[in-house]
Amino acid sequence: MTEKNGRHAEIAGAGFAGLTAATALARMGWTVRVHESGNELREQGAGIVLWHNSLKVLESIGALEAVLQDSMTPPFYETRMHHESVSHEDFGGLFWRTATRPYLYKCLLEAAQRAGVEIVTGSEVVAASPAGTLTLASGRTLEADLVVGADGVKSQVRDSIGFEQERWKSRDGITRFLVPRLKDELGEGEWDNVIDFWNLEPRYLRVLYVPCNERELYIALGAPRADEQGSRTPIDLELWTSAYPELAPVLAAAAQAPDPKYYGYETTVLEKWSEGRVALVGDAAHAMCPALAQGAGTAMQNAYTLAVAATEASLGDLPDALVEWDRLEHPVTERCQRRSADYAANRGMAKGNQFTEENLETAKYDPTDPGRHALTGARK
């Protein structure tokens, strides 16, 4: 059992970022309470790519071994344009995995519980103050040495304090599904690869095919917001199978999925991530387009580095330590945000071979390395 250091954190949001911050803080001696507005704890996503940065965080908070048990490293990230393969990228030995979001969430939740984190469901946070308080919908006010806003794109912690933000929408979006692998039905092919299928003519329709383990497949169907037929839910099976007949079995499974939702791409950029004793992480701070598959990874890396920075500071210096954490970590994530937004705008991933050293900057980032900032640069 970790010896307690007398410090307490209140966290809004029990998603990937909130649970990562909570577990890291608890393992470093804090008492931690997490507030989840929903009445149950569950991840509502489909699949996820985990890069070196998030895997190092999972290792540091005691969740990696469990994640590895039901995830995989595909041989290649393959890109196909109009049914022709244009690239096979293996990332030069970079450690990466694919997994289902529900399974990753289960592993993070179990790690938080082992660390002694208190998680309260049906507890809606409506406001926070830089002095270190959270206000619940019930009217109750809670005090903490550190308040973490990990409450998503519609963050009440962020908006109640009035963080300055820039937000814009992209022209495209996706509908996500978790379906059976159906490898036998798909027939011969490289079905263990991540495969990014692109059709730009006669219309833009994209399928991202991500095997997560031997049983489960994550597919994301991309179409413009303005394409009523392509963005329709439930999906127009005839449209999608006519565009991708080779994927007919898994598309048919997706067509049977209950309550699918189309998500338009959005980016949120904040001038700063902290105010007093309050810090923002995840989509509350830096929602991004999924072009480079880095939204969850940056959320987890920033949640972890926040925990380290807050723990290393004296209580009196904690607000200044949060400012310094922001200065050091913000540029890495913001560069990734802007690159992802650019790729979403120009659909440049369709060319293949786009995981350059620059575009893998965040994927290769090691949040647990004390010397990492000498390589990445920080705000002046």
LINGIUR-V645639 format. One record per residue. N is the residue number from 0. D_LAST is the distance of its C-alpha to the last C-alpha in Angstrom with 1 decimal. Layout:
N;D_LAST
N;D_LAST
This chain:
0;39.5
1;36.0
2;36.2
3;34.7
4;32.0
5;33.0
6;30.0
7;30.6
8;28.7
9;29.9
10;28.9
11;29.8
12;30.8
13;32.6
14;31.3
15;29.5
16;26.2
17;28.0
18;30.4
19;27.8
20;25.8
21;29.1
22;30.5
23;27.6
24;27.5
25;31.3
26;31.4
27;29.0
28;31.4
29;30.6
30;33.3
31;32.2
32;33.8
33;33.1
34;34.5
35;35.8
36;37.3
37;39.7
38;42.9
39;42.4
40;39.8
41;39.5
42;37.3
43;38.3
44;36.9
45;38.5
46;36.8
47;33.4
48;31.8
49;30.1
50;27.8
51;26.7
52;23.7
53;26.0
54;28.9
55;26.9
56;26.2
57;29.9
58;30.9
59;28.8
60;30.4
61;33.9
62;34.5
63;34.3
64;37.9
65;39.2
66;37.1
67;38.4
68;42.0
69;42.1
70;39.5
71;39.6
72;37.8
73;39.3
74;40.3
75;38.3
76;36.2
77;38.7
78;38.3
79;41.5
80;41.9
81;45.2
82;46.6
83;45.8
84;43.4
85;40.6
86;38.5
87;38.5
88;35.1
89;35.1
90;31.4
91;32.5
92;33.3
93;30.2
94;31.3
95;31.7
96;34.3
97;35.8
98;37.2
99;38.5
100;36.3
101;39.1
102;39.4
103;35.7
104;35.8
105;38.9
106;37.3
107;34.2
108;36.6
109;38.8
110;35.9
111;34.8
112;38.5
113;38.9
114;35.9
115;37.6
116;35.4
117;37.4
118;37.4
119;39.0
120;40.2
121;41.2
122;38.6
123;36.7
124;33.5
125;33.4
126;30.7
127;28.1
128;26.7
129;23.4
130;25.9
131;26.6
132;29.7
133;31.0
134;33.9
135;36.4
136;38.8
137;41.6
138;40.1
139;39.2
140;36.0
141;34.4
142;32.1
143;29.6
144;27.0
145;24.8
146;25.4
147;24.3
148;24.8
149;25.9
150;28.5
151;27.8
152;27.3
153;29.4
154;27.5
155;29.2
156;26.6
157;23.8
158;26.2
159;27.8
160;24.5
161;23.5
162;20.1
163;19.2
164;19.9
165;20.7
166;23.7
167;25.9
168;28.9
169;30.0
170;33.6
171;34.5
172;35.0
173;36.8
174;39.6
175;39.3
176;42.2
177;43.2
178;46.6
179;48.8
180;48.2
181;51.7
182;51.5
183;55.2
184;55.4
185;52.7
186;54.8
187;53.8
188;50.2
189;46.8
190;46.4
191;44.2
192;41.3
193;38.7
194;39.9
195;38.1
196;41.0
197;40.3
198;42.8
199;41.6
200;45.1
201;47.2
202;44.5
203;41.2
204;42.0
205;40.0
206;40.8
207;38.4
208;40.6
209;39.2
210;41.6
211;40.4
212;43.3
213;47.0
214;47.9
215;45.2
216;43.5
217;40.6
218;41.0
219;38.8
220;40.5
221;38.4
222;39.6
223;38.4
224;38.3
225;40.9
226;43.3
227;45.5
228;47.5
229;44.7
230;42.6
231;45.8
232;46.3
233;48.5
234;47.9
235;50.4
236;51.7
237;53.8
238;50.8
239;48.6
240;51.5
241;52.5
242;49.0
243;48.7
244;52.3
245;51.2
246;49.3
247;52.3
248;52.8
249;49.3
250;49.0
251;52.3
252;50.9
253;47.9
254;50.3
255;51.8
256;48.6
257;48.8
258;46.6
259;44.1
260;41.2
261;39.4
262;35.6
263;33.8
264;30.3
265;27.5
266;23.7
267;21.7
268;18.0
269;16.5
270;13.6
271;13.3
272;15.5
273;16.4
274;18.2
275;19.8
276;21.6
277;21.5
278;19.6
279;20.3
280;21.0
281;22.9
282;24.3
283;23.5
284;19.8
285;19.8
286;23.3
287;23.7
288;26.5
289;28.2
290;28.3
291;26.5
292;27.9
293;24.6
294;24.6
295;26.3
296;24.5
297;21.0
298;22.5
299;24.0
300;21.0
301;18.8
302;21.8
303;22.3
304;18.8
305;18.9
306;22.2
307;21.0
308;18.1
309;20.5
310;23.3
311;21.5
312;20.4
313;23.1
314;24.4
315;23.3
316;19.7
317;19.6
318;17.9
319;14.9
320;15.2
321;15.1
322;11.9
323;10.4
324;12.5
325;11.2
326;7.5
327;9.1
328;12.0
329;11.4
330;10.3
331;13.4
332;15.7
333;14.7
334;15.3
335;18.6
336;19.5
337;19.2
338;21.2
339;23.7
340;24.2
341;24.7
342;27.3
343;29.0
344;29.3
345;30.7
346;32.5
347;31.3
348;31.9
349;35.6
350;35.3
351;34.9
352;32.9
353;29.6
354;28.1
355;26.3
356;23.7
357;21.0
358;22.7
359;23.3
360;19.7
361;19.7
362;23.4
363;22.9
364;19.9
365;21.2
366;19.8
367;22.1
368;20.7
369;18.7
370;17.4
371;16.2
372;12.5
373;13.3
374;14.8
375;12.7
376;9.0
377;6.4
378;3.8
379;0.0
